[in-house]
Amino acid sequence: MKKIINLPQDELPHSEQTIEWWYWNGHLKSKTKDYAFMTCLFKVNPQKINIKFLKLPVTTLYFSHTIAVDLKSKTVKKEILPAVIVSADSFKRSELFVNYFYPAKTSFINYEIRRTNKTTRLKTGFFDLNLEDEKPILLTSGGFVDLGKKSTYYYSLPRLKATGIFNGEKVTGQAWHDHQWSEDGFMKDSWLWFSIQSKDGTDIVAFDYLGSKQATISLPNGQQQIMPVKFTPTNRPWKSPKTEITYQLNWQISIGDKYKIELKPKIKNCEVNFGSINYWEGPMTVSINGQPASGFMEYLSDQETSLFDFLKDTEKYFLKKFNIL
């Protein structure tokens, strides 16, 4: 049987696709603190993405979102870059390599994603980490997910050993990587998504995309299973003080009769705002069949807010790029 995903070729951009993203999350420890993070680099074709305010006179646009969570102080730092420039040598190697920056910043920061054999260097304004593969890739739905209205290629590196610097401190921990690409544009999407890592080496990705529900399990030996899943909210929703959107943050996940998973947020105020697109992204306290585990949740809301903030940032970027400012 021919594999749908071929690495390292499929680490690189897929020029014919409308949207693509390289995503990481993780849980880290220093000597005194616990941290969590998410960072994602997006690539879109503004002519096909189906978001009106991205109808720009270019064929490829990159942007990035990053959050850095200090779990001791319960604070979240966010860096939402509406457009970034990639270097001329990005995506020119056999393995993933991209160097990018945000020209509208008052101080220069060099962002980097560099894959070398089984290790990824991940550098943002908040952290500089080395992530080492500890398991084979996880192929969600075998690597191609048919969601009815749309489809996506999708694989993960579900267990990465993390070392490096976070918030100026030496840290160690565990991370997760997703890579997805699709020829379908944004379609007023909404979804509920979880990455879950157990202490025994079992890793789970579970999602509900507009009613299409599925879980893919990577067992400790790397074998994979695709199973039906049920999501049940277990507490009152949280209301964002910024957008007044409500998010259900506490969940019970049932995967067949094998896994009963309880999840609750480690910190509630983890909403990310990107123009009319709002989503909650943050670390979760998890138990699987009563045993402690770790995880992340992403909840993309279908509720909209004002475009003003996004348009303001995008306008500033292009005015600066073309030397109008």
Secondary structure, DSSP 8 states (H G I E B T S, - for coil): ---S--TTGGGS--TT-SEEEEEEEEEEE-SS-EEEEEEEEEEE-TTTS--GGG--S-S-EEEEEEEEEETTTTEEEEEEEEEEEE-TTTT-SSS-EEEEE-TTSSS---EEEEEETTEEEEE-SSEEEEEEE-S--EEEEEEEEE-SS-EEEEEEEEEEEEEEEETTEEEEEEEEEEEEEESS---S--EEEEEEEETTS-EEEEEEETTEEEEEEE-TTS-EEEE-EEEEE-S--EE-TTT--EE---EEEEETTTEEEEEEES-S--EEEETTEEEEEEEEEEEETTEEEEEEEEEE-S----SHHHHHHHHHHHHHHTT--
